[in-house]
């Protein structure tokens, strides 16, 4: 069994005692981001990493802005010949 998300606090010599915070997850493939729950986890993790956990809304708006149609990953899932400009909103 592996964790899918974890946090860590740490101190660096240059931080003058101010602890740092790190969040990591094994999730985050393009298709994973279709999940409202995962998007909420990532938004809440950002609040936590900034030390704003007391400010996390009960239900943040994590809706997608615009259309999102991720391609499946794995062998043969890539669309060849596409450039970032091909994904620009019109």
N, CA, C and O atoms as a Tinker XYZ file with bonds, in Angstrom:
   360  protein
     1  N      0.849000   -1.175000    0.000000    73     2
     2  CA     0.000000    0.000000    0.000000    64     1     3
     3  C      0.896000    1.240000    0.000000    63     2     4     5
     4  O      1.902000    1.310000    0.705000    81     3
     5  N      0.497000    2.203000   -0.807000    73     3     6
     6  CA     1.205000    3.489000   -0.884000    64     5     7
     7  C      0.242000    4.618000   -0.587000    63     6     8     9
     8  O     -0.924000    4.556000   -0.978000    81     7
     9  N      0.708000    5.645000    0.095000    73     7    10
    10  CA    -0.164000    6.815000    0.267000    64     9    11
    11  C     -0.349000    7.517000   -1.071000    63    10    12    13
    12  O      0.529000    7.470000   -1.932000    81    11
    13  N     -1.477000    8.158000   -1.236000    73    11    14
    14  CA    -1.714000    8.910000   -2.465000    64    13    15
    15  C     -1.466000   10.398000   -2.264000    63    14    16    17
    16  O     -1.347000   11.140000   -3.238000    81    15
    17  N     -1.387000   10.842000   -1.017000    73    15    18
    18  CA    -1.083000   12.239000   -0.720000    64    17    19
    19  C     -0.438000   12.310000    0.657000    63    18    20    21
    20  O     -0.809000   11.563000    1.562000    81    19
    21  N      0.524000   13.207000    0.812000    73    19    22
    22  CA     1.165000   13.371000    2.100000    64    21    23
    23  C      1.694000   14.784000    2.241000    63    22    24    25
    24  O      1.866000   15.500000    1.255000    81    23
    25  N      1.950000   15.175000    3.476000    73    23    26
    26  CA     2.465000   16.509000    3.781000    64    25    27
    27  C      3.723000   16.375000    4.623000    63    26    28    29
    28  O      3.967000   15.345000    5.251000    81    27
    29  N      4.509000   17.433000    4.622000    73    27    30
    30  CA     5.713000   17.459000    5.440000    64    29    31
    31  C      6.002000   18.903000    5.833000    63    30    32    33
    32  O      5.861000   19.822000    5.026000    81    31
    33  N      6.401000   19.083000    7.063000    73    31    34
    34  CA     6.897000   20.387000    7.494000    64    33    35
    35  C      8.399000   20.242000    7.713000    63    34    36    37
    36  O      8.871000   19.163000    8.070000    81    35
    37  N      9.140000   21.299000    7.507000    73    35    38
    38  CA    10.593000   21.245000    7.614000    64    37    39
    39  C     11.123000   22.625000    7.968000    63    38    40    41
    40  O     10.423000   23.628000    7.827000    81    39
    41  N     12.353000   22.662000    8.424000    73    39    42
    42  CA    13.039000   23.924000    8.723000    64    41    43
    43  C     14.351000   23.957000    7.948000    63    42    44    45
    44  O     15.094000   22.976000    7.932000    81    43
    45  N     14.628000   25.072000    7.316000    73    43    46
    46  CA    15.899000   25.290000    6.638000    64    45    47
    47  C     16.711000   26.284000    7.452000    63    46    48    49
    48  O     16.152000   27.159000    8.113000    81    47
    49  N     18.012000   26.149000    7.404000    73    47    50
    50  CA    18.880000   27.049000    8.167000    64    49    51
    51  C     18.629000   28.505000    7.803000    63    50    52    53
    52  O     18.686000   29.373000    8.674000    81    51
    53  N     18.352000   28.789000    6.536000    73    51    54
    54  CA    18.153000   30.170000    6.088000    64    53    55
    55  C     16.769000   30.720000    6.437000    63    54    56    57
    56  O     16.526000   31.917000    6.279000    81    55
    57  N     15.859000   29.860000    6.911000    73    55    58
    58  CA    14.483000   30.313000    7.137000    64    57    59
    59  C     14.287000   31.030000    8.464000    63    58    60    61
    60  O     13.188000   31.506000    8.745000    81    59
    61  N     15.315000   31.118000    9.275000    73    59    62
    62  CA    15.250000   31.811000   10.566000    64    61    63
    63  C     14.135000   31.253000   11.453000    63    62    64    65
    64  O     13.457000   32.004000   12.154000    81    63
    65  N     13.950000   29.933000   11.415000    73    63    66
    66  CA    12.970000   29.296000   12.285000    64    65    67
    67  C     11.573000   29.192000   11.721000    63    66    68    69
    68  O     10.722000   28.533000   12.318000    81    67
    69  N     11.310000   29.822000   10.587000    73    67    70
    70  CA     9.987000   29.714000    9.976000    64    69    71
    71  C      9.888000   28.368000    9.271000    63    70    72    73
    72  O     10.652000   28.108000    8.341000    81    71
    73  N      8.968000   27.509000    9.691000    73    71    74
    74  CA     8.887000   26.185000    9.055000    64    73    75
    75  C      8.322000   26.276000    7.642000    63    74    76    77
    76  O      7.461000   27.104000    7.347000    81    75
    77  N      8.820000   25.418000    6.797000    73    75    78
    78  CA     8.287000   25.288000    5.452000    64    77    79
    79  C      7.283000   24.153000    5.423000    63    78    80    81
    80  O      7.266000   23.314000    6.323000    81    79
    81  N      6.452000   24.121000    4.403000    73    79    82
    82  CA     5.447000   23.072000    4.265000    64    81    83
    83  C      5.490000   22.540000    2.837000    63    82    84    85
    84  O      5.619000   23.299000    1.877000    81    83
    85  N      5.382000   21.248000    2.721000    73    83    86
    86  CA     5.365000   20.628000    1.396000    64    85    87
    87  C      4.205000   19.646000    1.320000    63    86    88    89
    88  O      3.892000   18.955000    2.290000    81    87
    89  N      3.579000   19.596000    0.164000    73    87    90
    90  CA     2.498000   18.654000   -0.127000    64    89    91
    91  C      2.910000   17.877000   -1.364000    63    90    92    93
    92  O      3.474000   18.447000   -2.297000    81    91
    93  N      2.634000   16.588000   -1.381000    73    91    94
    94  CA     2.934000   15.766000   -2.557000    64    93    95
    95  C      1.799000   14.765000   -2.763000    63    94    96    97
    96  O      1.111000   14.375000   -1.820000    81    95
    97  N      1.623000   14.366000   -4.006000    73    95    98
    98  CA     0.621000   13.364000   -4.328000    64    97    99
    99  C      1.086000   12.536000   -5.514000    63    98   100   101
   100  O      1.832000   13.020000   -6.365000    81    99
   101  N      0.647000   11.300000   -5.566000    73    99   102
   102  CA     0.931000   10.448000   -6.718000    64   101   103
   103  C     -0.157000   10.608000   -7.772000    63   102   104   105
   104  O     -0.050000   10.040000   -8.859000    81   103
   105  N     -1.192000   11.366000   -7.471000    73   103   106
   106  CA    -2.268000   11.618000   -8.429000    64   105   107
   107  C     -1.934000   12.865000   -9.230000    63   106   108   109
   108  O     -1.054000   13.636000   -8.850000    81   107
   109  N     -2.624000   13.058000  -10.317000    73   107   110
   110  CA    -2.427000   14.270000  -11.081000    64   109   111
   111  C     -2.293000   14.054000  -12.572000    63   110   112   113
   112  O     -1.938000   14.983000  -13.296000    81   111
   113  N     -2.567000   12.860000  -13.045000    73   111   114
   114  CA    -2.600000   12.661000  -14.498000    64   113   115
   115  C     -3.755000   13.485000  -15.055000    63   114   116   117
   116  O     -4.675000   13.849000  -14.322000    81   115
   117  N     -3.707000   13.772000  -16.334000    73   115   118
   118  CA    -4.725000   14.618000  -16.960000    64   117   119
   119  C     -6.136000   14.121000  -16.667000    63   118   120   121
   120  O     -7.023000   14.923000  -16.377000    81   119
   121  N     -6.355000   12.819000  -16.738000    73   119   122
   122  CA    -7.696000   12.292000  -16.501000    64   121   123
   123  C     -8.075000   12.367000  -15.022000    63   122   124   125
   124  O     -9.259000   12.452000  -14.698000    81   123
   125  N     -7.095000   12.336000  -14.123000    73   123   126
   126  CA    -7.383000   12.467000  -12.688000    64   125   127
   127  C     -8.019000   13.815000  -12.371000    63   126   128   129
   128  O     -8.845000   13.922000  -11.465000    81   127
   129  N     -7.634000   14.833000  -13.117000    73   127   130
   130  CA    -8.123000   16.184000  -12.836000    64   129   131
   131  C     -9.585000   16.384000  -13.223000    63   130   132   133
   132  O    -10.144000   17.453000  -12.976000    81   131
   133  N    -10.204000   15.387000  -13.818000    73   131   134
   134  CA   -11.644000   15.449000  -14.063000    64   133   135
   135  C    -12.419000   15.290000  -12.748000    63   134   136   137
   136  O    -13.593000   15.653000  -12.674000    81   135
   137  N    -11.772000   14.756000  -11.726000    73   135   138
   138  CA   -12.408000   14.516000  -10.430000    64   137   139
   139  C    -12.489000   15.799000   -9.602000    63   138   140   141
   140  O    -11.470000   16.414000   -9.288000    81   139
   141  N    -13.710000   16.189000   -9.256000    73   139   142
   142  CA   -13.893000   17.369000   -8.409000    64   141   143
   143  C    -13.181000   17.187000   -7.072000    63   142   144   145
   144  O    -12.607000   18.133000   -6.532000    81   143
   145  N    -13.223000   15.979000   -6.548000    73   143   146
   146  CA   -12.576000   15.703000   -5.265000    64   145   147
   147  C    -11.077000   15.922000   -5.309000    63   146   148   149
   148  O    -10.508000   16.479000   -4.371000    81   147
   149  N    -10.430000   15.497000   -6.379000    73   147   150
   150  CA    -8.986000   15.707000   -6.501000    64   149   151
   151  C     -8.676000   17.187000   -6.663000    63   150   152   153
   152  O     -7.726000   17.690000   -6.063000    81   151
   153  N     -9.463000   17.886000   -7.463000    73   151   154
   154  CA    -9.232000   19.327000   -7.613000    64   153   155
   155  C     -9.386000   20.027000   -6.264000    63   154   156   157
   156  O     -8.620000   20.940000   -5.955000    81   155
   157  N    -10.358000   19.614000   -5.462000    73   155   158
   158  CA   -10.551000   20.202000   -4.131000    64   157   159
   159  C     -9.355000   19.887000   -3.231000    63   158   160   161
   160  O     -8.899000   20.748000   -2.478000    81   159
   161  N     -8.850000   18.654000   -3.309000    73   159   162
   162  CA    -7.668000   18.278000   -2.524000    64   161   163
   163  C     -6.497000   19.195000   -2.869000    63   162   164   165
   164  O     -5.803000   19.672000   -1.972000    81   163
   165  N     -6.274000   19.442000   -4.144000    73   163   166
   166  CA    -5.154000   20.284000   -4.559000    64   165   167
   167  C     -5.333000   21.735000   -4.117000    63   166   168   169
   168  O     -4.372000   22.365000   -3.675000    81   167
   169  N     -6.532000   22.265000   -4.227000    73   167   170
   170  CA    -6.790000   23.639000   -3.773000    64   169   171
   171  C     -6.598000   23.735000   -2.261000    63   170   172   173
   172  O     -5.950000   24.663000   -1.776000    81   171
   173  N     -7.152000   22.790000   -1.519000    73   171   174
   174  CA    -6.997000   22.809000   -0.061000    64   173   175
   175  C     -5.534000   22.645000    0.342000    63   174   176   177
   176  O     -5.095000   23.246000    1.323000    81   175
   177  N     -4.776000   21.843000   -0.398000    73   175   178
   178  CA    -3.354000   21.670000   -0.106000    64   177   179
   179  C     -2.603000   22.987000   -0.292000    63   178   180   181
   180  O     -1.670000   23.285000    0.454000    81   179
   181  N     -3.006000   23.764000   -1.277000    73   179   182
   182  CA    -2.377000   25.082000   -1.476000    64   181   183
   183  C     -2.641000   25.998000   -0.286000    63   182   184   185
   184  O     -1.733000   26.682000    0.187000    81   183
   185  N     -3.881000   26.012000    0.199000    73   183   186
   186  CA    -4.191000   26.791000    1.407000    64   185   187
   187  C     -3.291000   26.338000    2.559000    63   186   188   189
   188  O     -2.684000   27.165000    3.240000    81   187
   189  N     -3.208000   25.016000    2.776000    73   187   190
   190  CA    -2.413000   24.474000    3.881000    64   189   191
   191  C     -0.944000   24.865000    3.728000    63   190   192   193
   192  O     -0.319000   25.307000    4.692000    81   191
   193  N     -0.391000   24.707000    2.532000    73   191   194
   194  CA     1.027000   24.994000    2.309000    64   193   195
   195  C      1.360000   26.454000    2.592000    63   194   196   197
   196  O      2.490000   26.772000    2.963000    81   195
   197  N      0.388000   27.338000    2.420000    73   195   198
   198  CA     0.601000   28.752000    2.695000    64   197   199
   199  C      0.303000   29.112000    4.155000    63   198   200   201
   200  O      0.398000   30.277000    4.541000    81   199
   201  N     -0.056000   28.110000    4.962000    73   199   202
   202  CA    -0.365000   28.377000    6.363000    64   201   203
   203  C     -1.740000   28.973000    6.574000    63   202   204   205
   204  O     -1.999000   29.591000    7.607000    81   203
   205  N     -2.628000   28.795000    5.602000    73   203   206
   206  CA    -3.961000   29.386000    5.660000    64   205   207
   207  C     -5.050000   28.339000    5.888000    63   206   208   209
   208  O     -6.179000   28.514000    5.430000    81   207
   209  N     -4.727000   27.263000    6.584000    73   207   210
   210  CA    -5.728000   26.211000    6.761000    64   209   211
   211  C     -6.990000   26.689000    7.476000    63   210   212   213
   212  O     -8.064000   26.122000    7.274000    81   211
   213  N     -6.876000   27.706000    8.295000    73   211   214
   214  CA    -8.065000   28.253000    8.962000    64   213   215
   215  C     -8.977000   28.984000    7.975000    63   214   216   217
   216  O    -10.142000   29.243000    8.280000    81   215
   217  N     -8.459000   29.310000    6.813000    73   215   218
   218  CA    -9.222000   30.044000    5.804000    64   217   219
   219  C     -9.853000   29.145000    4.743000    63   218   220   221
   220  O    -10.540000   29.640000    3.850000    81   219
   221  N     -9.630000   27.831000    4.825000    73   219   222
   222  CA   -10.159000   26.929000    3.799000    64   221   223
   223  C    -11.679000   26.943000    3.860000    63   222   224   225
   224  O    -12.261000   26.608000    4.891000    81   223
   225  N    -12.326000   27.329000    2.763000    73   223   226
   226  CA   -13.794000   27.348000    2.758000    64   225   227
   227  C    -14.348000   25.929000    2.894000    63   226   228   229
   228  O    -13.690000   24.956000    2.527000    81   227
   229  N    -15.561000   25.828000    3.425000    73   227   230
   230  CA   -16.191000   24.519000    3.565000    64   229   231
   231  C    -16.311000   23.830000    2.215000    63   230   232   233
   232  O    -16.180000   22.609000    2.126000    81   231
   233  N    -16.556000   24.597000    1.172000    73   231   234
   234  CA   -16.674000   24.013000   -0.168000    64   233   235
   235  C    -16.199000   25.030000   -1.201000    63   234   236   237
   236  O    -16.988000   25.816000   -1.726000    81   235
   237  N    -14.895000   25.002000   -1.484000    73   235   238
   238  CA   -14.334000   25.899000   -2.495000    64   237   239
   239  C    -14.926000   25.585000   -3.861000    63   238   240   241
   240  O    -15.301000   24.448000   -4.148000    81   239
   241  N    -15.003000   26.607000   -4.691000    73   239   242
   242  CA   -15.421000   26.405000   -6.074000    64   241   243
   243  C    -14.217000   25.857000   -6.832000    63   242   244   245
   244  O    -13.247000   26.578000   -7.067000    81   243
   245  N    -14.276000   24.600000   -7.210000    73   243   246
   246  CA   -13.181000   23.977000   -7.945000    64   245   247
   247  C    -13.640000   23.562000   -9.343000    63   246   248   249
   248  O    -13.069000   22.666000   -9.965000    81   247
   249  N    -14.687000   24.239000   -9.816000    73   247   250
   250  CA   -15.204000   23.927000  -11.143000    64   249   251
   251  C    -14.187000   24.247000  -12.224000    63   250   252   253
   252  O    -13.337000   25.122000  -12.059000    81   251
   253  N    -14.285000   23.535000  -13.317000    73   251   254
   254  CA   -13.397000   23.773000  -14.443000    64   253   255
   255  C    -13.797000   25.071000  -15.140000    63   254   256   257
   256  O    -14.980000   25.398000  -15.236000    81   255
   257  N    -12.817000   25.788000  -15.614000    73   255   258
   258  CA   -13.065000   27.006000  -16.368000    64   257   259
   259  C    -12.904000   26.642000  -17.838000    63   258   260   261
   260  O    -11.796000   26.348000  -18.287000    81   259
   261  N    -13.983000   26.660000  -18.578000    73   259   262
   262  CA   -13.931000   26.250000  -19.976000    64   261   263
   263  C    -14.031000   24.741000  -20.112000    63   262   264   265
   264  O    -14.260000   24.025000  -19.136000    81   263
   265  N    -13.857000   24.277000  -21.326000    73   263   266
   266  CA   -13.948000   22.844000  -21.596000    64   265   267
   267  C    -12.639000   22.161000  -21.233000    63   266   268   269
   268  O    -11.566000   22.754000  -21.339000    81   267
   269  N    -12.738000   20.919000  -20.809000    73   267   270
   270  CA   -11.558000   20.134000  -20.469000    64   269   271
   271  C    -11.802000   18.715000  -20.953000    63   270   272   273
   272  O    -12.680000   18.016000  -20.448000    81   271
   273  N    -11.023000   18.301000  -21.928000    73   271   274
   274  CA   -11.155000   16.966000  -22.496000    64   273   275
   275  C     -9.773000   16.318000  -22.530000    63   274   276   277
   276  O     -9.111000   16.310000  -23.568000    81   275
   277  N     -9.341000   15.779000  -21.396000    73   275   278
   278  CA    -7.999000   15.193000  -21.360000    64   277   279
   279  C     -7.919000   13.935000  -22.222000    63   278   280   281
   280  O     -8.891000   13.192000  -22.360000    81   279
   281  N     -6.755000   13.721000  -22.787000    73   279   282
   282  CA    -6.517000   12.510000  -23.553000    64   281   283
   283  C     -6.061000   11.409000  -22.603000    63   282   284   285
   284  O     -5.406000   11.689000  -21.599000    81   283
   285  N     -6.397000   10.181000  -22.906000    73   283   286
   286  CA    -5.920000    9.080000  -22.058000    64   285   287
   287  C     -4.400000    8.975000  -22.151000    63   286   288   289
   288  O     -3.813000    9.296000  -23.185000    81   287
   289  N     -3.776000    8.533000  -21.085000    73   287   290
   290  CA    -2.329000    8.372000  -21.102000    64   289   291
   291  C     -2.004000    6.897000  -21.329000    63   290   292   293
   292  O     -2.880000    6.035000  -21.260000    81   291
   293  N     -0.775000    6.636000  -21.591000    73   291   294
   294  CA    -0.346000    5.263000  -21.847000    64   293   295
   295  C      0.091000    5.115000  -23.289000    63   294   296   297
   296  O      0.144000    6.090000  -24.038000    81   295
   297  N      0.400000    3.904000  -23.668000    73   295   298
   298  CA     0.872000    3.632000  -25.020000    64   297   299
   299  C     -0.209000    3.974000  -26.038000    63   298   300   301
   300  O     -1.342000    3.503000  -25.931000    81   299
   301  N      0.137000    4.784000  -27.015000    73   299   302
   302  CA    -0.780000    5.151000  -28.075000    64   301   303
   303  C     -1.765000    6.253000  -27.700000    63   302   304   305
   304  O     -2.641000    6.569000  -28.505000    81   303
   305  N     -1.660000    6.849000  -26.518000    73   303   306
   306  CA    -2.613000    7.870000  -26.098000    64   305   307
   307  C     -2.265000    9.283000  -26.540000    63   306   308   309
   308  O     -3.121000   10.167000  -26.557000    81   307
   309  N     -1.001000    9.488000  -26.899000    73   307   310
   310  CA    -0.558000   10.839000  -27.275000    64   309   311
   311  C     -1.076000   11.218000  -28.651000    63   310   312   313
   312  O     -1.188000   10.378000  -29.544000    81   311
   313  N     -1.389000   12.491000  -28.804000    73   311   314
   314  CA    -1.766000   13.023000  -30.112000    64   313   315
   315  C     -0.523000   13.648000  -30.714000    63   314   316   317
   316  O     -0.007000   14.632000  -30.183000    81   315
   317  N     -0.043000   13.107000  -31.790000    73   315   318
   318  CA     1.217000   13.570000  -32.381000    64   317   319
   319  C      1.024000   14.865000  -33.163000    63   318   320   321
   320  O     -0.021000   15.107000  -33.766000    81   319
   321  N      2.068000   15.685000  -33.130000    73   319   322
   322  CA     2.094000   16.893000  -33.936000    64   321   323
   323  C      1.409000   18.104000  -33.323000    63   322   324   325
   324  O      1.372000   19.157000  -33.959000    81   323
   325  N      0.865000   18.000000  -32.114000    73   323   326
   326  CA     0.200000   19.147000  -31.490000    64   325   327
   327  C      1.217000   20.043000  -30.797000    63   326   328   329
   328  O      2.227000   19.575000  -30.271000    81   327
   329  N      0.927000   21.350000  -30.810000    73   327   330
   330  CA     1.777000   22.331000  -30.146000    64   329   331
   331  C      0.915000   23.063000  -29.116000    63   330   332   333
   332  O     -0.310000   23.048000  -29.229000    81   331
   333  N      1.535000   23.713000  -28.100000    73   331   334
   334  CA     0.745000   24.444000  -27.114000    64   333   335
   335  C     -0.230000   25.438000  -27.735000    63   334   336   337
   336  O     -1.333000   25.627000  -27.224000    81   335
   337  N      0.169000   26.070000  -28.827000    73   335   338
   338  CA    -0.713000   27.050000  -29.473000    64   337   339
   339  C     -1.998000   26.408000  -29.978000    63   338   340   341
   340  O     -3.010000   27.090000  -30.140000    81   339
   341  N     -1.966000   25.104000  -30.229000    73   339   342
   342  CA    -3.162000   24.407000  -30.701000    64   341   343
   343  C     -4.248000   24.346000  -29.634000    63   342   344   345
   344  O     -5.406000   24.053000  -29.933000    81   343
   345  N     -3.865000   24.628000  -28.375000    73   343   346
   346  CA    -4.814000   24.548000  -27.268000    64   345   347
   347  C     -5.265000   25.912000  -26.773000    63   346   348   349
   348  O     -5.994000   25.997000  -25.784000    81   347
   349  N     -4.851000   26.969000  -27.435000    73   347   350
   350  CA    -5.208000   28.329000  -27.027000    64   349   351
   351  C     -6.719000   28.520000  -27.159000    63   350   352   353
   352  O     -7.343000   28.030000  -28.101000    81   351
   353  N     -7.285000   29.234000  -26.206000    73   351   354
   354  CA    -8.719000   29.521000  -26.285000    64   353   355
   355  C     -8.957000   30.563000  -27.357000    63   354   356   357
   356  O     -8.129000   31.443000  -27.592000    81   355
   357  N    -10.055000   30.448000  -27.974000    73   355   358
   358  CA   -10.376000   31.368000  -29.065000    64   357   359
   359  C    -11.390000   32.383000  -28.637000    63   358   360
   360  O    -11.779000   33.240000  -29.431000    81   359
